[in-house]
């Protein structure tokens, strides 16, 4: 972020000329003044447009409950689902990838249980999450 008269500006990620992806090349500590130069890539969340980031914040504040997101944003349930799909697309995630990750997590819990690293109760708790 660039500091102008003590205020920080939001990191922009797209070139205003050609719409290509911008890279951060300079970082400075606001406390001690240490500076770093190089080429740093912003994470996928920093590259989200403001409206998708706002939706993500609401989604997280509502703990993923789509009905609560619907009420918080005063939009229909299908619109909430559509925006969630758009967010997943912007983050280059698909529902299948998310489900694959869940399956990997479940398999990891069961393997840890088999190895005796988890009790049955601990495994059960993790699987319910």
Buried (B, 14 or more C-beta within 10 A) or exposed (E): BEEEEEEEEEEEBEEEEEEEEBEBEEEBEEEEEEEEEEEEEBEEEBBBEEEBBEBBEBBEEBEEEBEBBBEBBEBEEEEBEEBBEBBBEBBEEEEEEEEEEEEEEEEEBBEBBEEEEBEEEEBEEBEEE
